[in-house]
Amino acid sequence: MSDREQLRSTLDTLSTERVDPAFAELDTLSTIDQVALMTDQGIVAAQAVAAESESIARAIDGIVARLHRGGRLVYVGAGTAGRMGVLDASEIPPTFGTDPSLVVGVIAGDEQALRNAVENAEDDVEAGAAAAAELGPDDAIVGISASGRTPYVSGALRAARERGAFTVSLACNRGSEISEGVDVAIEVVVGPEVVAGSTRLKAGTAQKLVLNAISTVAMVQSGKVYGNLMVDVQSTNEKLRARAERTVMHATGATPEAAAAALSAAGGSVKLAIALVETGADAATARAALERAGGNLRQALAAARQDGAAE
């Protein structure tokens, strides 16, 4: 059997590659019926993600443990899967005030592949291994592949595992190749696509939902959220500056004027501004309390209240 025949045989076994007769009349449907079909299948993707909640939670626990040891989270993928990883990683610094090196997205074919297909990039096992070359025991990697057989991703996960990193696979088929030997396998089975084989659809939706959960919960558990408020958001434009004021007001009950004054004294830091309003301390004292609490605002406020009660 030739390599191409073997590949065709493998693809025949993947649910993401199947041609579903339920969608066979897609091109003859009215616009509203086509939209209904698409939205219904989006619900299928969300349900498939919900079914994998336990494995997603186990992945997050392992990732958070590495982040708390000073490690990094790296997403690796090709095509749509790679773009999902890069998208999720790129949104973490402005949302949670992290260093861009904390959560990183790597795509086969590098930056050019973000906008254009790069021929054969996903088949390069050695390039995948190189993408994980700097990972170590304190790091975590999530390999993303709808089919679960992308060589680039397999190479990255194998190399990361050899270096002692925490490894997670994210595939849309059961028993996938990329899941072999990983610490946690997340296999979100979404079934055949409305347009056969177009895994930018349900598979892409499922991947984004899983990555949303992984990165957001990891940041919550890293003290980047107070209640459900983004207290480390970077106020880089007028909308975000207004949001920062509203966040301080919501968390503390402060007036708009008091919230703005606290943010000014805190150098724009929402977390520090809340600490100033809640404790009445000066900026240096509140900042030191946050540092002692590892940046966790709730813990810092609890410690401040305890100290106040002891005096």
N, C-alpha and C positions, 0 to 999 in steps of 0.2 A: 504494500500500500504506500503510495506517495505521501509526502508531507501534506500536500494540499487535500488529498483524499482523507487523510487522518484528521485534519482540521475540520473538514466538512462533517465527518462522523462525530467529532466532539461537539460541534455547534448544534447538531441535531438533538443532542441530549440536554441542551440548555433551554430552560423555560423562557428566558429573555429573548431567545432567537426564534421561537416558534411562530408560525403564522396561524393566528386564531380565526377560525371561520366566523366567529361572532362579529368580527369587524370587517367581513368581506365586502359589505356594501357601503363602506365608509364614503367613497367618492360620489355616491348617488344620493346621499342624505341631504336634507335641508341644513342650512347653517345652524339653526337652533338645535337640531338633533345632533349635529357634529359637536357642537359645544357641550351639549348634555353628556355625550359619550366621553368627551375629554374630562369633564369635571367628575363624572362618576368614577372614572379610572384613577383620578387623583385621590379620591376617597379610598380606593383599594390600596393605593400606595401608603396612605396614612395608617390604615388598618394593619398592613404588613409590618410597618415600623413598630406599632404598639405591641404586636405579638412578640417582638424581640426585646421588650423592655428589660428583661433580666440580664441578657447578655450586654446590652448597652450600659446598664448600671455597673456591671462587673468591669467593663472597659473603663468607665469613668473613674471608678475606685483606683484602678491600677495607674491611670494617667495622673490623677491628682496626687497620688503618693510620690510619683516621680517629680512632678512640678514642685511639691513641697520640699524635695531634696535638692532643688535648684536646677532640675533638668528642663528639657524642652519637649514640646509636642510637635511632631512633624507629620503632615499628610502627604501621601505619595499616590499619584494616579496618572492616567493617560486620558487624553480626549476629554469628554464631558466630566468623567470622574475626577480627573486632575484639576479641571477648572473649578469644580465644586470645592475641592480642598483649598485651592488658592483663594477663592472668594471668601470662604469662611475664615481662613487665617488672616486675610487682609482687613477684615472688619473687627478683629479683636483689639488692636491698639487704640483706635479712636473710641470704641465702646467702653473698654475697661481700663484704659490708661496703662497698658502693658508695653514693655519693650518689644519692638517688631520681631526680635529673635526668639521670643518665648513660644509663639505658635507660628509655624512656617508651612507654607504650601509649596510642594515641588511637583512639577508637571513634566512628563516625558516630552522632550523636544524644547524645553526651556521656555522663555518668555514668548518666543515666536508662536508657540503652540497655543497660547491663550486666545489668539485671534484667528489663526489659520492651522489647518491640519498639517502635521509634519510627518512625511512619509516614513513608515517603518519605525518611528520612535518608540511605539509601544512594544515592539518586539525585541528591543535592546536590553537583554538581561544584565549585561555588564554596566550599562549606564544606570540601570536601576540600583545595582549594588553600589555604584559610586555615589548615588544620591544619599545613601545611608552610611557612608564611610566615616563620618565624624560622630556618629551616635555612640552612646555608651550606656552603662547600667542605670544611669539616672535619667535617661531619656525614654520617650514613648513614641511609637510610630503607628499610624493608621494607614494601611494599604487599601486603596479604594478601587474596585473593579466590578462593573455590573455583571460581566460574564463570570468573574472569579478565576479567570485563567490568564490575565494579562502578564506576559513575561517580564516587562519592566517592573511591575509591582511585585511579582514573585521574587525577582532579584533583590529588590530593596528590602523586603521582609526577611529574606534568608540572611542577607548581610547584617541586618540589624539584630537578628536573633543571635548570630554568631558573636556579636559584640556585647551581648547581654542586655540589650534594650528591651523594654516591654512592648510586645507586638500585638496588634489588633488588625484583623481583616474585616473589610466591609464589602460584602458581595450581595448579589441579587439572585443567587442560585444556591441550592443545598449541596453540601459536600464539595465545595469549590477547591481548586488547586491552591489558591492563595491562603486558604484556611489551614493547610497542613502545617502542623507544628507551632502555630501561633498561640499566644497566651489566651486570647479571647477571640472567638469567631462570631461576628455579627452577620447573619445571613438573612437578608430581608427579601423574601420571595414575593415579588410583585406580579409575576406571570407575564404572558406575552403582551407586547406593546400594541397600542391602537394602530400605529404604523409599524408593521413588523420589523423588529430588529433595531428600531430607533430608541436606544436606551437613554437619550436625552429627555425622554418623557417620564413614565412612571419610575423607572430606575433612578433617573436624575432627581426627581422629586423626593424619593425615599432617601437617597444619599444626603440631600440637603437637610432633611428633617433629622436624620441621625447625627450629622455634624453639628447642627444647631444644638441638639441635646448635649452632645459631648462637650463642646467648647463652652456653652453657657453654664451648664451645671459645674464644670470645672472652675470657671471663674467665680461662680457663687460660692463654692467651697474654698476658694482662695481669698475670700474677704472682699471681693470686688463689687458686691451687691449688699445693700442694707435693706432688709425687708425685700421688696421687689424694686428697689430704686438703684439706678446706675450712679453710684457715688464716686466712681473713678473716671467718669466720662470726661473727655477732653473738650473744653469749650473753644472750638476753633472757628466758630462762625456765630452770627447773631442768633440764629435759631437755638444753637446749643448753649449760648450764654443765657438766653431766656429760660431754657429748660433747666439749667443749673440753678437759677434763682427759684424756679418753681419747685425743684427737688428739695432745696433747703427749706422752703416754706412748708412743703408737705411733711417733711420729716420732723420739723420742729414746731410748727405753728407760728413761725416768725412772720412779721409783716414784710411786704416787698422791700421796704426801706432797710429793715434789719437784715434781711437775707442778702441784699446787695452789699451792705456794709461788711457782713461776715465774709462774704466771698472776696471782697477787696482785701480784707485783713489776712485772708488765707491764701492770697496770691492766685485766686481762681479755683482752688481745690474744693470741690463740693464736700468731700469727706471731712476735710479739716474745718470747713465752715460750719458743718453740722456739729462737730465736736466743740467749736467755740461757743455756739449758741446754747448747746445742751449743758455744758460744764461751766460756762462763764470764765474759763481760763484764758490766758493770753495765748498767742499763736505758738510760741516756743514750747510752752508747757503742754498744750494739746498735741502738738506734733510729736513730742517725746513720748506721750502716752500712746499715740498710734504706733510709733515705732516699737515700743515694748510689746504691743499686742500683735505685732507682725502685720500691721496694716488693717487689722480687723476692727472696724468701727464699733460693732456691737460689744466686743470684748473690751475695747478701750473705754467705752462709756460705762460699762458695768464696773470696771476697775476704778474709774473716777468716782462713781457713786459710792462704792465701798470705802474708798479712801475718805470721802466726805463724811460718811456716816461714822467712821472711826475717830474723826477729829473731835 
